[in-house]
């Protein structure tokens, strides 16, 4: 994806986000996981506003992975479901999105979500579908490997001949088919891996790892990430 430019500085048009470290933040501060996740959601809304202010056009963020759903304590997952449903209906959050002309797209295996959570998220998507100032792709019940398997199964059902399958074909069958390639991917908490985040689209993304838990991430950290991005030479294998 082409980069936007602000005052002659290269700006990523599309940023990917892995907001990691919420549970570790909660433990380190002696508060509940619910408190940590609540602060994480609030920080996420602010993060989108910061991105738009800095000239970024699109954000794709990982909200909940299929591995989370399968592997974490059920009470924690159910608490997270409730927070997501409540946040998707929160008038303050909706007003912030509207004020910043932000469209939200919900992407993932939504059939894995409780009906009330699915309806709340899709309602948020519907309420913001007309906005064009900024886009957020929210990955919920999403896994990168699962996305590739999903595409392979759809291609098989479509009875595509091998010679008819190319990069464009594969992309079109992904759950994330409409998600463009991120220019920059930011992961918090100090972990230095993508953990299956957008495997098809991230091949030439610039990676930036922040040694801070997500609730502690500030706009100054984003500015550092964008400054670092602007200094990098992107050759795409050339």
Order of alpha helices (4+ residues) and beta strands (2+ residues): beta-beta-beta-alpha-alpha-beta-alpha-alpha-alpha-beta-alpha-beta-alpha-alpha-beta-beta-alpha
